[in-house]
Amino acid sequence: MSRARFFLSAAGLLLLTGMVHNQLVKSEPGSGAALRVSPTEVKLWFKERPEVALTSVTLMRADTTRITTIRAVATDDTLAVAAPLSSPLPAGEYLVAWRTASNDGHVIRGMFGFTISP
């Protein structure tokens, strides 16, 4: 491989890796979790440090009826945020729609569900 092709390949790789934005690594409750009791919070872990002030969680019933939107708070883990629930949830199916931003300002969002079945 010529030196010019090597540098062009390396530059392309750097460009691609620079375009990768933050992403959700795991959540608690986890996606598809079947819980026996209501969680006290929704906790989200990200690949990169999320902007806490720009992070929120919207809790919905399975039919997408909004229950509440919660501003996330920082945790001891700089890669995680928590959204405390103000009261226990009754048995049923729930959706969590989350939104955050990376330090580059790029907004990311996602959704997952869980069930409470005592």
Steps between C-alpha positions, in 0.01 A plus 500: 500500500638837407561761767228728354239219508600417857445860615170524313381176664609623843327836445179323397511281809547803724209674332274198550594453865453870562144473368401232751282652770412394850282194546310322774698208642247363751202598708337407827237370467637333193326488166231233514545447876222329694496647851310382806503844666509856373846649448584811704691652208593453137877493461680539167867430420664646192817432301610863557417748772146635440407866546291461816324834459378388156391151604139403565289188530134481398307216658197374306243226516525231231244692288743800505285705739751726678521456876782742576821654371789505746819704480791268563745554783869419523618184671832393651582346162577778249373279216159452662195709586192421706137605473339453843135391499283702739267210583479125440356384169208256494523169317504541123710558191708817468709678241800720577594764244834660582686794352848638561783682328869431467764759577500580126135611536361217286159393634435128526188321609358156539221293649460172682232324700458302818218326686398493865321178589481412872 
